[in-house]
Each structure stands twice: as C-alpha cells, then as structure tokens.
Amino acid sequence: MVMIIAFYCNSTLCNANSLAISGLPMTASSTQKKNINIGAWTPSNFRLEKMQEPRQVNEAVHTLLGQGFNEYYFVMRDFNNKSEAKATEQLLKAADKTDLKIIIILLPPSESGNYGANSSANYDWNGWIVYFNSLKQMHTSSFLGFAVDDFNAVDRIRRLHVTNNMYFMASSNLSAALYNKRTDVNFYPVMYLETGGFETLKKYYDKFISGIILASSSPISYSPHYDLTPLSDNVKALSQMFENKPLKYILYPKAQNATLPENLLANSLLTASRLFNEIIIYVRTDNSIIQSFLRNLQYNQHDLH
C-alpha cells in the first residue's frame, strides 16, 4: 500500500535562508567552553572503510581521535556485498577499544542511482535492520547506528530524481521495518531546514529516531551580515517539538565546489558551536581552519575537566 503524506512547512521551521552572525576571530577564548561532539562525514583524507590493512585502520582511528573527532560517518550501499561487510567489520573492530563511534550512512535513491534492479543500493529495510541489530550485538561500544541522507530533500535544493525523498521512505515501508530496530541502534535522518516535513517526521518517525542531523542549502555565515535569530529560533522550536532529542549540524567547508573564505568558515564554526552540542564536518576535515578550531576546542574542553 502506498501512503500519501502531505508536507507542511511553517515560518518557524523553514525560514533558514538568512542565517548567521557577524565575523569573529578564531581564538581559544571565543570558542564556547562546553563539551561538543565532532563528527567526520566521509572525510576526503581518511576513508577508513577503504583502507585494506588492519594496522592502517587502527592508526587512522587514533589519528582522528587525536584530532578531536568523536564520530565517523561512512556510506554503505548493500549489506549483502561481501567486500563492504568485511570493510565495515574491520573498521568496527578497530574502533571497539576506542572512543570513536561509527555511524553508517544510507543513501536515498536520489543519491544512489535508479530504482529497482538498476539501483546501486539495497533498499531492503528489513534486511538493513537485521544487519544493524547484528552489528550492535557484536560491537556494542563502537557501532552507534545509522543515518539516512537527504531524508526530506527536494528538487529545489539539489538535482534529485524524486520530488521528495520522504515519499519514497513512506512508500517503501521504512517505518514498518524500524519497529524491529534495537533500541540501542541509533537512527538519524538528515533533514534540510528549508524543506520542511518536520511535522511528518514527528508523526511517523519520532518513536524511532535518536536525534536529527540538520543541513542547510544556505549554510550559516555565507555573509558576515546574516541575522542569527532565525536559526536560533529553528533550533529552539525543533528541540521543543522533538523533546530535546540531540540535534546535529552538518557544516560544509566547501560551497558550490569552492572552499569558503577563512573568515566565513571560522564564523560558521563558532556560530554552530554556540547553537549545537554536536557538529559534523563534511568531507574536508583536513581544512586548516577546521583543524585550528578542533585544537582550540580540545584546549577549552580540557579546561572543563
């Protein structure tokens, strides 16, 4: 049965096109002193799941931790693929005795290719849940859970093959499979602030999600004259709607294939660190401003203990 869902977007949760704060210097004193978890989303220079040797994976895990990252996100396309499953097992095993948490990214059809037999990804949701449950049983410490990318993305944000990915999630019975998910397997949908659909997420998926990964097609601090209030209001409204479940924010060091100017990227980091307790760096984790921010963050968090 295909379920038709109506999407509703109000001004409180969808007015994210004018977000940011005036430029601030990247200094230890200006970085907010609180515990902030930092995730690495498919980092360009540290693709742990692509490394062949266990020793290389172990060294890379400790390098990421040493840089200040707490979470590592990587893409899996098919749990039945033996090479993918082997690489995942090797990564989780390397992280088991460390503090690094592993989150597997599932791509929607708009990201992975065509539907059906021509698709490059597996959309057997029941199979994925069985697989994730087994990973958690074997790797209680290192395997945190999974994220579904572009959960509510539509054409006007990115060039996608479907109108809204939430229609596919509904028609493919994702929620039915989620009933069999272990409670300690975390599920994070990636939601664009501009697209809306948060009421739909609340109605159909709230009982399954452990938090939300927020993204924006108009990242904060593209301009030093942005008003921070709309983003702050969005965060407060979403925290209230989802009963203070964790909100993670994806920060993009590059925009439209161009690296952000240093002052705007530094400002974005400071703004995000004030509004969120969990920040995910997209791909370019080796950016010098990112690395400087991480060092300052480690220094300040050390002072908290």
C-alpha positions in Angstrom: 0.0 0.0 0.0 1.3 3.4 -0.9 0.7 6.1 1.8 0.4 9.7 0.6 1.9 12.2 3.1 1.2 15.9 3.0 4.1 18.1 3.9 3.7 21.3 5.9 6.3 24.0 6.3 5.7 26.9 8.6 7.7 30.1 9.0 9.3 29.0 12.3 10.9 25.8 10.9 11.6 26.8 7.3 12.9 30.3 7.3 16.6 29.4 7.2 17.8 31.5 4.3 19.1 34.4 6.4 21.2 32.7 9.0 24.4 33.6 10.7 26.3 36.0 12.9 28.9 38.7 12.3 32.5 37.6 11.8 34.5 36.6 14.9 38.2 35.7 15.2 39.1 32.0 15.7 40.6 32.1 19.2 40.5 29.8 22.2 38.8 32.5 24.3 36.0 32.9 21.7 35.3 29.2 21.3 32.5 28.3 23.7 33.6 26.3 26.6 31.3 23.3 26.6 31.5 19.7 25.6 30.9 19.4 21.8 31.0 16.2 19.8 32.6 16.5 16.4 31.8 14.0 13.6 33.7 13.4 10.4 31.4 12.8 7.4 33.2 10.7 4.7 36.5 12.7 5.2 38.5 13.0 1.9 41.8 12.2 3.5 40.7 9.5 6.0 38.4 6.9 4.3 38.7 4.3 7.0 36.4 1.8 5.3 38.6 1.9 2.2 41.8 1.0 4.0 43.0 -2.5 3.4 45.3 -3.3 6.3 44.0 -3.5 9.9 47.1 -1.7 11.1 46.4 1.2 8.8 42.8 1.4 10.0 43.9 1.3 13.7 46.4 4.1 13.1 43.8 6.2 11.2 41.2 5.7 14.0 43.7 7.0 16.6 44.6 9.9 14.3 41.0 11.0 14.0 40.5 10.8 17.8 43.7 12.7 18.3 42.4 15.5 16.1 39.3 15.8 18.2 36.7 13.8 16.2 34.3 11.6 18.2 32.2 10.1 15.4 32.9 8.7 11.9 30.3 8.6 9.2 30.7 6.5 6.0 28.4 5.2 3.3 27.3 1.6 2.8 25.2 0.6 -0.2 24.5 -3.0 0.3 24.8 -5.2 3.4 24.9 -8.3 1.2 28.1 -7.0 -0.5 30.8 -9.2 1.0 33.6 -6.6 0.5 31.6 -3.8 2.1 30.6 -6.0 5.0 34.2 -7.1 5.5 35.4 -3.5 5.5 32.7 -2.5 8.0 33.6 -5.3 10.3 37.3 -4.4 10.2 36.5 -0.7 11.0 34.2 -1.5 13.9 36.7 -4.0 15.3 39.4 -1.3 15.2 37.1 1.2 16.9 35.9 -1.3 19.6 38.5 -0.4 22.1 38.5 3.3 21.5 36.0 6.2 22.0 35.3 6.6 18.3 31.6 6.0 17.4 30.7 4.7 13.9 27.6 5.7 12.0 26.7 4.1 8.7 25.1 6.4 6.0 22.4 5.0 3.8 21.8 6.9 0.6 18.3 7.6 -0.8 17.5 6.7 -4.4 18.2 10.3 -5.4 21.8 9.8 -4.4 22.5 6.2 -5.3 21.0 5.7 -8.7 17.8 4.4 -10.3 15.1 2.4 -8.5 14.6 -1.3 -8.8 17.0 -3.7 -10.4 19.2 -0.9 -11.7 19.7 0.6 -8.4 23.3 0.6 -7.0 22.0 0.4 -3.4 19.9 -2.1 -1.4 16.6 -0.8 -0.1 15.5 -3.9 1.8 14.8 -2.0 5.0 14.0 -5.2 7.0 17.4 -6.6 5.9 19.2 -3.4 6.9 17.6 -3.5 10.4 18.6 -7.1 10.9 22.1 -6.3 9.8 22.3 -3.2 12.1 21.0 -5.2 15.1 23.6 -7.8 14.5 26.4 -5.2 14.3 25.2 -3.7 17.6 25.3 -7.1 19.2 28.8 -7.7 18.1 30.1 -4.1 18.5 28.2 -2.7 21.4 30.7 0.2 22.0 31.8 1.3 18.6 28.6 0.9 16.4 26.3 3.8 17.2 23.8 3.4 14.5 22.8 4.7 11.0 21.8 7.9 9.2 19.6 8.2 6.1 21.0 11.0 4.0 18.7 13.7 2.3 15.7 12.4 4.1 13.5 15.3 3.1 15.5 16.7 0.1 13.5 18.0 -2.9 14.4 19.3 -6.4 14.7 22.9 -5.5 17.7 22.2 -3.2 19.6 19.6 -5.2 19.2 17.9 -8.6 17.4 14.8 -7.5 15.3 12.2 -9.3 12.3 12.3 -7.0 10.1 15.1 -5.7 10.7 14.5 -2.1 12.6 11.5 -0.5 10.1 11.3 2.3 7.6 9.9 -0.3 9.9 7.1 -1.0 10.5 6.4 2.7 6.8 6.1 3.2 6.0 4.0 0.1 8.9 1.6 0.8 7.6 1.0 4.4 10.7 2.2 6.2 8.7 2.8 9.4 7.4 -0.8 9.4 11.0 -2.1 9.4 12.0 0.3 12.2 9.7 -1.4 14.6 12.2 -4.2 14.7 15.2 -2.0 15.4 17.0 -2.5 18.6 16.5 0.5 20.9 20.3 1.0 21.2 20.7 1.2 17.5 20.5 5.0 16.8 18.7 6.3 13.8 19.4 9.9 12.5 17.5 11.3 9.5 19.3 14.1 7.6 16.8 16.9 7.3 17.2 20.1 5.3 16.0 23.1 7.3 14.5 24.8 4.2 12.4 21.8 3.0 10.0 21.3 5.9 8.4 18.0 6.6 9.3 18.1 10.3 5.7 17.6 11.3 5.7 14.4 9.1 8.9 13.3 10.7 7.4 13.8 14.2 4.2 12.0 13.3 5.6 8.9 11.6 9.2 8.5 12.9 9.5 10.2 16.2 9.3 6.9 18.1 12.3 5.6 16.1 14.7 8.4 15.8 17.5 9.1 18.3 18.1 12.6 17.0 18.2 14.7 13.8 21.1 15.7 11.6 20.3 19.2 10.3 21.6 20.5 7.0 21.0 23.7 5.0 21.2 24.6 1.4 22.1 28.1 2.6 24.8 27.4 5.2 25.4 29.8 8.0 27.9 32.6 7.6 27.9 32.9 3.8 27.6 36.6 4.6 29.0 38.4 7.7 25.7 40.3 7.9 23.4 37.4 8.5 20.9 37.5 11.3 21.4 34.6 13.7 17.9 34.8 15.2 16.1 32.7 12.6 18.5 29.8 13.0 18.4 30.1 16.8 14.6 30.1 16.7 14.6 27.0 14.5 16.8 25.1 16.9 14.6 26.0 19.9 11.5 25.1 18.0 12.9 21.7 16.8 14.2 20.9 20.3 10.8 21.5 21.8 9.0 19.6 19.0 11.3 16.6 19.4 11.5 16.7 23.2 15.2 17.7 23.3 16.5 14.9 21.2 20.0 15.6 20.0 20.3 18.0 17.0 23.5 17.6 15.0 24.5 20.2 12.4 26.4 19.4 9.2 29.0 22.1 8.3 30.3 22.4 4.8 33.8 23.8 4.4 33.1 24.0 0.7 30.2 25.6 -1.1 29.4 25.0 -4.8 32.8 23.3 -5.2 34.7 26.3 -3.8 36.3 26.5 -0.4 34.6 29.0 1.9 36.7 32.1 2.8 38.6 31.6 6.0 36.7 34.2 7.9 33.3 32.8 6.9 34.2 29.3 7.7 35.6 30.3 11.1 32.5 32.3 11.8 30.3 29.3 10.8 32.2 27.1 13.2 31.8 29.5 16.1 28.1 30.0 15.4 27.4 26.3 15.1 29.3 25.6 18.3 27.1 28.1 20.2 23.9 26.6 18.9 24.7 22.9 18.8 26.4 20.3 21.0 27.2 18.1 18.0 28.7 19.3 14.7 29.6 17.2 11.7 32.3 18.3 9.3 31.5 17.3 5.7 34.4 15.7 3.7 37.1 18.4 4.1 38.1 17.6 7.7 41.7 18.5 6.8 40.9 22.1 6.2 43.3 24.3 8.2 40.5 26.3 9.8 38.7 23.1 10.8 42.0 21.8 12.4 42.6 25.1 14.2 39.0 25.0 15.6 39.5 21.4 16.8 42.7 22.3 18.6 41.0 25.2 20.3 38.0 23.1 21.2 40.2 20.4 22.7 42.1 23.1 24.8 38.8 24.5 26.1 37.2 21.2 26.8 40.4 20.1 28.7 39.8 23.1 30.9 36.3 21.9 31.8 37.7 18.7 33.4 
